[in-house]
Amino acid sequence: MTDTTTADSTVAGANYTVAVLGLGAMGLPMATRLATGRGVDERSVDKLSVHGFDSSSERRELAAASGVATCDAAR
């Protein structure tokens, strides 16, 4: 059994960076939801930074328009 009190306290006080590699049919909606906070615990929304990469500049532009920080390279 997990001690949820400790886990919740850790999430509420932490900053997270999430990388989404591939902004296609699945990656773009996932990255957008994380970046906008939809479906994410309200206590951690302001502490979640989302970075996305795709080899297609068009997909990176769509992601950027949705609030995802994009990268030109996967490294």
Order of alpha helices (4+ residues) and beta strands (2+ residues): alpha-beta-alpha-beta-alpha-beta
